[in-house]
Amino acid sequence: MKTRSQYRTVEVIIQNKPLARDPEGETIHRNLVLKGGYDRVTGVRAGKLLRMTVQAESGQEAENIVRRLCDDLRIYNPAAHSCEVRIVGKEDGITE
């Protein structure tokens, strides 16, 4: 029997918590941005972007799957990082 499935694109943004130092962002700012003449840029924060394709019935289900994955697999360190999960797209498909 064929069922309709939806493939959701989910993004995970991981970055240092706001009060934590960000050595990578500081280095980019100091050695690239300022030295490149962009003195109106006053700060840089570095982070990671993960883009996942998830098969789910709804956007909420896809978001829940990815949140659980991030927590269970320790994709980020909750003591040092913030983790934002967001749905950015969907694609319909038919599975057997």
C-alpha positions in Angstrom: 0.0 0.0 0.0 1.3 3.4 -0.9 1.3 6.2 1.7 2.0 9.9 1.2 5.1 11.1 3.0 6.6 14.5 3.3 10.3 15.2 3.4 11.1 18.2 5.6 14.2 20.3 5.5 15.3 21.1 9.1 18.1 23.4 10.0 20.0 23.2 13.3 22.0 26.3 14.3 24.6 25.7 17.0 26.5 28.6 18.5 28.2 29.6 21.8 25.9 31.0 24.4 25.8 34.8 24.3 28.0 35.3 27.4 30.6 32.7 26.4 33.7 33.8 24.6 33.9 32.9 20.9 37.6 32.6 20.0 36.8 31.6 16.4 34.5 34.6 15.9 37.0 36.9 17.6 39.8 35.7 15.2 37.6 36.2 12.1 36.7 39.7 13.3 40.2 40.7 14.1 42.2 39.1 11.3 39.8 39.2 8.4 37.0 41.7 8.9 38.9 44.6 10.5 42.1 44.0 8.5 39.9 43.9 5.4 38.8 47.5 6.1 35.3 46.7 7.4 35.6 48.7 10.6 31.8 49.3 10.9 31.4 45.5 11.7 31.7 45.5 15.5 31.6 41.8 16.2 31.5 38.3 14.7 30.0 35.1 16.3 30.8 31.8 14.7 28.6 28.8 14.7 27.6 25.6 12.9 24.7 25.0 10.6 23.4 21.5 10.0 20.8 20.9 7.4 18.8 17.6 7.6 16.2 16.0 5.5 13.6 14.3 7.6 10.6 12.1 6.6 7.7 13.2 8.8 3.9 13.7 8.8 4.2 17.3 9.9 6.7 20.1 10.5 6.2 19.7 14.2 7.0 16.0 14.1 10.2 16.7 12.0 11.3 19.4 14.5 10.7 17.0 17.4 12.7 14.2 15.8 15.7 16.6 15.2 15.5 18.1 18.7 15.5 14.6 20.2 18.4 13.6 17.9 20.4 16.6 19.0 19.8 15.9 22.6 20.3 12.1 22.5 23.4 12.1 20.3 25.0 15.2 22.1 25.3 17.1 18.8 25.9 20.1 21.0 27.0 20.8 24.6 24.0 22.4 26.4 26.4 23.9 29.0 28.3 25.9 26.4 26.1 26.2 23.3 22.6 27.2 22.2 20.8 25.1 19.7 18.1 26.4 17.4 16.0 24.0 15.3 13.8 25.3 12.5 11.8 24.0 9.6 12.8 25.5 6.3 11.0 23.5 3.6 9.1 20.4 2.6 8.8 18.2 -0.4 6.0 15.7 -1.0 6.7 12.1 -2.0 5.0 8.7 -2.2 6.5 5.7 -0.4 5.6 2.1 -0.7 
